[in-house]
Amino acid sequence: MADDRWFQRHGSATDPELRLVCFPHAGGASSFFRTWPHHLPDGMELLATCYPGRQGRFAEPHATSMDDLADSITDALSSFVDTPLALFGHSMGAYVAYEVALRLTAKYDVRPLKLFVSGSAAPQLNEPSGLDLADSDALVTSVRAMGSVSGQVIDNPELLEMVLPALRADFRLTEGYRPSPPSKVRSPIVAYVGDQDLDCDLDAVRAWSQVSAARFELRVFPGDHFYLEQREPELLRHLVGHLRDDLRLHQVLRASAARQRASGGRDA
């Protein structure tokens, strides 16, 4: 039985052909992806990951390590591995998606069709920022500089009081994240970044190619760290194009494997 705490499910298909699992940024929530399902075709379901300590899980303690968070999400995804999966993560969520991809293969022999990472340096280049130790004013200033339109949240004192604990906990989690050496995922990786993202050096984003045992692609969009809010239609068109191709290839390979099994392992 699926663990309903971890995912908000979006999509009209009762028997989806593919699931896109999305992981929000530091301080973010599953609602960040609330408009994405409008861009997905029939047959694709979106699972927006709900981290503990926010929104419907506000009373739960925040994750204290990347390993614990990725382990818990991977276990929760075990109910969905009967359908091809693709993973998308933005900023901190890119690291969560990467770690979940590794665990899905190691624990369930599931290789996500594609790992989409956004607004993040490669894990082996993650550098400490000190934001987990910053006072509230410095933390807010830093988040506002990233350019998110969610600045309206941090400018609201009541909402800010609710968001700051999750934001600080997530920064603490990423500060302690040091995969050394980083493992390679079996999935192809597509990396996205805004051309005005002051937190992501282009070479550091391109270094995601070093942790993929398959293909790698880099796509740069106009915008800052939260380019995906302003460029949502273009981003989703590109992403869905990949997913359509991946799904077709998956279906061809599955049909070929079925034919080989039916012929006793001999080529038809």
C-alpha positions in Angstrom: 0.0 0.0 0.0 1.3 3.4 -0.9 2.5 5.8 1.8 0.2 8.8 1.2 2.2 11.1 3.4 5.0 11.3 0.9 3.4 12.1 -2.4 0.6 14.3 -3.9 -0.6 12.4 -6.9 -1.8 14.3 -10.0 -3.1 12.8 -13.3 -6.2 11.4 -14.8 -4.9 8.0 -15.8 -6.1 5.1 -13.6 -3.3 3.0 -15.0 -0.5 5.4 -16.0 2.2 4.5 -18.5 4.8 6.6 -16.7 5.2 8.5 -13.4 7.2 11.7 -13.0 8.4 12.1 -9.4 9.3 15.7 -8.5 11.4 16.9 -5.6 11.2 20.5 -4.4 14.0 22.9 -3.4 15.2 23.8 0.1 12.3 25.2 2.0 10.0 24.1 -0.8 6.8 22.0 -0.7 4.9 19.7 -3.0 2.7 22.7 -4.0 5.6 24.1 -6.0 4.6 21.7 -8.8 0.9 22.3 -8.6 0.6 23.6 -12.1 2.8 21.1 -13.8 0.1 18.4 -14.4 -1.5 20.8 -16.9 1.5 20.3 -19.2 1.6 16.5 -19.0 -0.2 14.3 -21.6 -2.7 11.6 -20.8 -1.0 8.5 -19.4 1.6 10.4 -17.3 1.1 10.8 -13.6 3.0 13.3 -11.5 4.0 12.5 -7.9 5.0 15.7 -6.0 7.1 14.7 -3.0 6.1 16.0 0.4 9.0 16.5 2.7 8.3 16.2 6.4 8.0 19.4 8.4 5.8 21.5 6.0 2.2 21.8 4.8 0.3 18.7 5.6 3.3 17.2 7.5 4.0 20.4 9.5 4.0 18.6 12.8 6.6 16.0 11.8 10.3 16.6 12.5 12.4 17.7 9.5 14.8 15.3 7.9 18.3 15.5 9.5 20.4 13.8 6.8 20.2 13.2 3.1 20.6 9.5 3.6 17.6 9.3 5.9 15.5 11.4 3.6 16.4 9.4 0.4 16.0 6.1 2.2 12.5 7.0 3.3 11.4 8.3 -0.1 12.8 5.3 -1.8 10.8 3.0 0.5 7.7 5.0 -0.1 8.2 4.7 -3.9 8.3 0.9 -3.7 4.5 0.9 -4.3 5.0 2.7 -7.6 7.9 0.8 -9.2 5.5 -1.4 -11.3 5.3 1.6 -13.7 8.3 3.3 -15.4 9.6 6.3 -13.4 11.4 9.5 -14.2 12.8 11.8 -11.5 13.0 15.6 -11.4 14.6 17.7 -8.7 15.3 21.4 -8.4 18.2 22.8 -6.3 18.3 20.7 -3.1 15.7 18.5 -4.8 18.3 17.5 -7.5 20.4 15.9 -4.8 17.4 14.1 -3.3 16.4 12.8 -6.8 20.0 11.6 -7.5 20.2 9.7 -4.2 16.7 8.2 -4.7 17.8 7.1 -8.2 20.8 5.3 -6.8 18.7 3.6 -4.2 15.9 2.5 -6.6 18.5 0.6 -8.6 20.4 -0.8 -5.6 17.3 -1.9 -3.7 14.7 -2.6 -6.3 16.7 -3.0 -9.5 14.7 -0.1 -11.0 16.4 2.2 -13.3 14.6 5.5 -13.8 14.1 6.3 -17.4 15.6 9.7 -16.9 17.0 11.9 -14.1 16.3 15.6 -14.6 18.3 17.9 -12.3 17.8 21.7 -12.1 19.5 24.6 -10.6 22.2 22.6 -8.9 25.9 22.0 -9.1 26.9 18.3 -9.4 26.9 16.5 -6.1 30.7 16.1 -6.0 31.0 19.9 -6.2 28.5 20.8 -3.5 30.1 23.6 -1.4 29.2 24.8 2.1 27.4 28.1 2.1 27.0 28.7 5.9 23.4 29.6 5.4 22.3 27.0 8.0 24.1 29.1 10.6 23.0 32.5 9.3 20.5 34.6 11.2 17.0 35.0 9.9 17.7 38.4 8.2 20.7 37.0 6.3 18.7 33.8 5.4 15.8 35.9 4.0 18.2 38.2 2.1 19.9 35.2 0.5 16.6 33.5 -0.6 15.3 36.8 -2.0 18.5 37.2 -4.1 17.7 33.9 -5.8 14.9 35.6 -7.5 11.9 33.4 -6.7 8.5 34.8 -7.1 7.8 33.1 -3.8 9.4 36.2 -2.3 5.8 37.1 -1.5 5.9 34.4 1.1 9.1 35.6 2.8 7.8 39.1 2.8 4.8 38.0 4.8 5.8 37.9 8.5 3.2 35.2 9.4 4.1 33.0 6.5 7.8 33.6 7.1 7.6 32.3 10.6 6.1 29.0 9.2 8.7 28.7 6.4 11.9 29.5 8.1 12.3 26.3 10.2 11.9 24.2 7.1 14.3 26.4 5.1 17.0 26.3 7.8 16.6 22.5 8.3 17.0 22.0 4.5 20.1 24.1 4.3 21.5 22.2 7.3 20.8 19.0 5.4 22.6 20.1 2.2 25.5 21.6 4.2 26.2 18.1 5.5 25.9 16.4 2.0 29.2 15.2 0.8 29.1 12.1 -1.5 32.7 11.0 -1.8 33.3 9.6 -4.2 29.9 10.1 -5.9 28.3 7.0 -7.4 27.2 6.9 -11.0 23.5 6.5 -11.8 22.5 4.2 -14.6 20.0 6.7 -15.9 20.6 9.4 -18.5 20.8 12.8 -16.9 19.4 16.1 -18.3 20.5 19.2 -16.4 18.7 22.5 -16.5 19.9 25.9 -15.3 19.1 29.6 -15.7 21.6 31.7 -17.5 21.5 34.3 -14.7 21.6 31.8 -11.8 24.3 33.3 -9.5 24.3 30.2 -7.3 25.2 27.8 -10.2 28.3 28.0 -12.2 27.7 26.5 -15.6 30.7 24.2 -15.4 29.5 22.9 -12.0 26.2 22.1 -13.5 27.8 20.4 -16.5 29.8 18.2 -14.1 26.6 16.2 -13.6 27.9 14.3 -16.7 30.5 12.7 -14.4 27.9 10.9 -12.4 25.9 9.4 -15.2 26.8 6.0 -16.7 24.6 6.9 -19.7 23.9 10.0 -21.8 24.0 13.6 -20.5 22.4 16.8 -21.8 22.6 20.4 -20.6 19.8 22.9 -21.3 20.2 26.5 -20.4 17.1 28.7 -20.0 16.8 32.5 -19.6 16.4 33.4 -16.0 17.7 33.2 -12.5 17.8 30.3 -9.9 14.0 30.0 -10.2 13.9 30.3 -14.0 11.4 27.4 -14.0 8.7 29.5 -12.6 8.9 32.0 -15.5 9.8 29.3 -18.1 7.4 26.6 -17.1 5.8 25.9 -20.5 9.2 25.7 -22.3 10.7 23.6 -19.6 7.8 21.1 -19.6 7.7 20.9 -23.4 11.4 19.9 -23.4 10.9 17.5 -20.4 7.8 15.8 -21.9 9.6 15.4 -25.2 12.3 13.4 -23.5 9.7 11.3 -21.6 7.8 10.4 -24.8 11.0 9.2 -26.4 12.0 7.3 -23.2 8.6 5.6 -22.9 8.6 4.5 -26.6 12.1 3.0 -26.2 11.1 1.3 -23.0 8.1 -0.2 -24.6 10.2 -1.5 -27.6 12.8 -3.0 -25.3 10.1 -4.6 -23.1 8.4 -6.1 -26.2 11.7 -7.4 -27.4 12.5 -9.0 -24.1 9.0 -10.7 -24.0 9.6 -12.1 -27.5 13.0 -13.6 -26.4 11.4 -15.1 -23.3 8.6 -16.7 -25.5 11.2 -18.1 -27.9 13.3 -19.6 -25.1 16.0 -17.0 -25.2 16.6 -17.3 -28.9 16.2 -14.3 -31.2 13.0 -14.3 -33.1 
